[in-house]
Amino acid sequence: MTAPPRCTVIVPTYNRAALLRYTLDSFVRQDMPVDDFEVIVADDGSSDGTDALVAGYADRLRIRYFYQEDEGFRAAQARNLGLRDARGPVSVFVDSGVVLSSRALTAHCAAHEKTAGPAAVIGYVWAAPSTNTPPPGSVDPADPDGTIERLARDRSLPDIRDYYYERYGEQLWTLAAPWLVFWTCNVSVNTAQARAVGMFDEAYRSWGGEDVDLAYRLHRAGARFLLSRDAAAVHCPHPKEDTRSAKANHHYFAAKYDTPITRLRPDHDNFLIEQIIRDQNLPSCAEYLAARGNG
């Protein structure tokens, strides 16, 4: 019988075979032995040969492929396909087109294994989308380690959350709302805890917010939020998703949890909410709900 893996890597995808190849290639280059992790590709209805691409990695990775019919944007449900069947105690979420540094999986697992109790680990992501598209040649998908070394040396294309880390510090477990920067392009969770809090909310049927929703519930359940710069990745340039749906999803989130802190999300920059909480001395969500008698 094959021993359980240290972690399960879950990659949702939809008609991005070329980008998915870069991601899977980065898994092949991990310094973690291939028998120590498994990969689940959760396909949200692709028609571009993604199934054949994944099958081509069976001789290099412990890899499984799950498919659901194309019924519109169902990234949350695709991630749940993987999370529900994950065999590792840690589940790492990576998006198609995100390439991991060679030691990223080792770093994710180490962060969990040295933490007492469940953790939620945020990996560092170089060249993540922002208002500027990375210049041609700045990202080499075939050499994420070299790309990261060069970007760090040149102080170019850092993680767009650096402003947040510099403003509030990197001890994320001390913050009121660290879930705001938990983005599933490169994060990891305690598999059992993620299942226990209900996994991803499948009511999110358009881009934006299902990752923060899960992170909020993990935070309420006591997960220790950590930043791991060693669990680094590079975001390959590609056309952006239609982000206009995010506003409606933020309103859904605010109404769903209905606390002074969650109500801030639709109308305020994610990176400034922590300061608003401090300036207004807002109660934590747990304190607010307990005072109302429904905590």
C-alpha positions in Angstrom: 0.0 0.0 0.0 1.3 3.5 -0.9 2.0 5.7 2.1 -0.2 8.7 2.5 1.4 11.9 1.1 2.6 14.8 3.2 0.4 17.1 1.2 -2.2 17.1 -1.7 -1.8 19.9 -4.3 -5.1 20.9 -5.8 -5.2 22.8 -9.1 -8.5 24.0 -10.5 -8.5 24.7 -14.2 -10.6 25.6 -17.2 -9.3 25.7 -20.8 -5.8 26.7 -19.7 -3.8 23.7 -20.8 -0.7 25.7 -21.9 -0.6 27.5 -18.5 -1.4 24.3 -16.6 1.7 22.7 -18.3 3.9 25.3 -16.7 2.3 24.6 -13.3 2.7 20.8 -13.5 6.3 21.1 -14.7 7.0 23.1 -11.6 5.7 20.2 -9.5 8.1 17.8 -11.3 11.0 20.1 -10.2 10.1 20.1 -6.5 12.8 19.2 -4.0 10.2 17.1 -2.1 10.4 13.4 -3.2 7.6 12.7 -5.7 6.1 10.0 -3.5 5.6 12.5 -0.6 2.9 14.6 -2.4 0.0 14.0 -4.7 -1.6 16.3 -7.3 -5.3 16.6 -8.1 -6.2 18.5 -11.2 -9.9 19.6 -10.8 -11.2 20.5 -14.3 -14.2 22.8 -14.5 -15.3 21.5 -17.9 -12.3 22.1 -20.2 -12.5 21.3 -23.9 -8.8 22.0 -24.8 -7.2 18.6 -24.2 -6.5 19.2 -20.5 -7.3 15.5 -19.8 -4.7 14.3 -22.2 -2.1 16.8 -20.8 -2.7 15.6 -17.3 -2.4 11.9 -18.3 1.0 12.7 -19.8 2.4 13.4 -16.3 1.3 10.0 -14.8 4.9 8.7 -15.1 6.4 11.7 -13.2 3.8 12.6 -10.6 1.3 11.0 -8.3 -1.5 12.7 -10.2 -5.3 12.3 -10.4 -7.8 14.1 -12.7 -11.3 15.0 -11.7 -13.7 16.5 -14.3 -17.1 18.3 -13.9 -19.3 19.4 -16.8 -19.0 23.0 -18.0 -22.0 24.7 -16.4 -20.4 28.2 -16.1 -17.9 29.4 -13.5 -17.6 26.8 -10.7 -14.1 27.2 -9.4 -15.3 26.7 -5.8 -16.9 23.4 -6.7 -13.8 22.3 -8.6 -11.6 23.0 -5.6 -14.0 21.0 -3.4 -13.7 18.1 -5.8 -10.0 18.0 -4.9 -10.4 18.9 -1.2 -13.0 16.2 -0.7 -10.7 13.5 -2.0 -7.4 14.8 -0.8 -5.3 12.1 1.0 -2.7 14.5 2.5 -3.1 16.2 5.9 -2.2 19.4 4.2 -4.0 20.7 1.0 -2.1 23.2 -1.1 -4.1 25.3 -3.6 -2.3 26.5 -6.7 -3.8 28.1 -9.8 -3.1 27.2 -13.4 -0.3 29.4 -14.6 1.3 29.7 -11.1 4.7 28.0 -11.0 6.2 27.0 -7.7 9.7 27.5 -6.6 11.5 24.1 -6.2 11.2 24.2 -2.4 7.6 25.6 -2.1 5.9 22.3 -1.2 8.6 21.5 1.4 8.0 25.0 2.9 4.2 24.7 3.0 4.4 21.4 4.8 7.1 22.6 7.2 5.0 25.6 8.2 2.1 23.3 9.1 4.2 20.7 10.8 5.9 23.2 13.1 2.6 24.8 14.1 0.7 23.7 17.1 -2.9 23.2 15.8 -4.2 23.9 12.3 -2.5 26.5 10.1 -3.5 28.5 7.1 -0.3 29.3 5.1 0.0 32.1 2.5 2.8 31.6 0.0 4.6 34.5 -1.5 3.7 35.2 -5.2 6.0 37.1 -7.4 4.7 39.0 -10.5 1.0 38.6 -9.4 -1.4 40.6 -11.6 -1.8 44.2 -10.8 -2.4 47.3 -12.8 0.8 46.7 -14.7 1.5 43.7 -17.0 5.0 42.2 -16.4 7.3 43.2 -19.2 8.2 40.6 -21.8 11.0 38.3 -20.6 10.6 39.2 -16.9 9.1 35.8 -16.1 10.5 32.4 -17.3 8.0 29.7 -16.5 10.6 27.0 -17.0 12.9 28.6 -14.4 10.9 29.9 -11.4 13.9 29.7 -9.1 16.0 31.8 -11.4 13.1 34.2 -12.0 12.6 34.7 -8.3 16.3 35.3 -7.7 16.4 37.9 -10.5 13.2 39.7 -9.4 14.5 39.8 -5.8 17.8 41.1 -6.9 16.2 43.8 -9.1 13.5 44.5 -6.6 11.0 44.0 -9.3 7.4 42.7 -9.4 7.1 41.8 -5.7 3.9 40.2 -4.3 1.2 42.9 -4.5 0.4 42.2 -0.9 3.8 43.6 0.2 2.1 46.8 1.1 -0.1 44.9 3.6 2.8 43.0 5.1 4.9 46.2 5.5 2.0 48.2 7.0 0.8 45.6 9.5 3.8 43.2 9.9 4.2 39.5 9.0 2.8 38.0 12.2 -0.5 37.5 10.5 -2.0 35.5 13.4 -2.0 38.7 15.4 -4.2 40.6 12.9 -8.0 41.0 13.1 -8.6 40.0 9.5 -5.7 38.1 7.9 -8.2 36.2 5.8 -8.4 39.2 3.4 -5.0 38.3 1.8 -5.6 34.5 1.7 -5.8 34.1 -2.1 -5.8 30.6 -3.5 -3.2 31.1 -6.2 -0.7 29.7 -3.6 -1.9 28.8 -0.2 -2.3 25.8 2.0 -4.7 24.6 4.7 -5.2 21.8 7.2 -7.3 19.4 5.2 -9.4 18.2 8.1 -10.1 21.7 9.3 -11.1 22.9 5.8 -13.6 20.1 5.5 -14.9 20.7 9.0 -15.7 24.4 8.3 -17.7 23.4 5.2 -15.0 23.7 2.4 -15.5 26.4 -0.3 -18.9 28.0 -0.6 -20.3 26.8 -4.0 -22.7 29.7 -4.2 -19.8 31.7 -5.7 -20.5 31.3 -9.4 -18.4 34.1 -10.7 -14.8 35.3 -10.1 -13.7 36.6 -6.8 -14.2 35.9 -3.1 -14.6 32.2 -2.5 -11.1 31.9 -1.1 -11.5 34.7 1.4 -14.8 33.2 2.5 -13.2 29.9 3.3 -10.3 31.8 5.0 -12.8 33.7 7.2 -14.3 30.5 8.5 -10.8 29.0 9.1 -9.9 32.1 11.1 -13.1 31.8 13.1 -12.3 28.1 13.7 -8.9 29.0 15.2 -6.5 28.5 12.3 -3.1 30.2 12.7 -2.4 32.4 9.7 1.2 32.4 8.5 3.1 34.0 5.7 5.8 31.8 4.1 8.2 33.6 1.9 10.0 30.2 1.3 6.7 28.8 -0.2 7.3 31.1 -3.1 5.8 31.1 -6.6 5.7 33.1 -9.8 2.5 34.1 -11.5 2.8 33.7 -15.3 1.3 36.6 -17.3 -2.0 35.7 -18.9 -5.3 37.4 -19.8 -7.1 38.6 -16.6 -10.4 37.2 -15.5 -13.4 39.4 -15.7 -13.2 40.9 -12.2 -16.5 42.9 -12.3 -18.3 40.2 -10.5 -16.1 40.7 -7.4 -18.2 43.6 -6.1 -21.4 41.5 -6.0 -19.5 38.6 -4.3 -18.2 41.0 -1.7 -21.7 42.1 -0.9 -22.8 38.5 -0.6 -19.9 37.8 1.8 -20.9 40.9 3.9 -24.5 39.9 4.2 -23.7 36.2 4.8 -21.7 36.9 8.0 -23.1 40.3 8.9 -20.6 41.7 11.4 -19.1 45.2 11.7 -15.9 43.8 10.2 -17.3 41.8 7.3 -19.6 44.7 6.4 -16.5 46.7 5.5 -15.5 44.5 2.6 -17.7 45.8 -0.2 -16.8 49.5 0.2 -13.1 49.4 1.3 -9.8 48.4 -0.1 -8.7 45.0 1.3 -5.4 46.4 2.4 -6.9 49.2 4.4 -9.6 47.3 6.3 -7.2 46.3 9.1 -6.5 49.9 9.8 -10.2 50.8 9.8 -10.8 48.0 12.4 -8.1 49.6 14.6 -9.2 53.2 14.1 -12.8 52.4 14.9 -11.9 49.9 17.6 -14.3 47.3 16.1 -15.0 44.2 18.0 -13.8 40.9 16.6 -16.5 38.9 14.8 -16.5 36.4 17.6 -17.0 39.2 20.2 -19.7 40.9 18.2 -21.7 37.6 17.7 -21.3 36.6 21.3 -22.6 40.0 22.5 -25.7 39.4 20.3 -26.1 36.0 21.8 -25.4 34.0 18.6 -21.7 33.5 18.7 
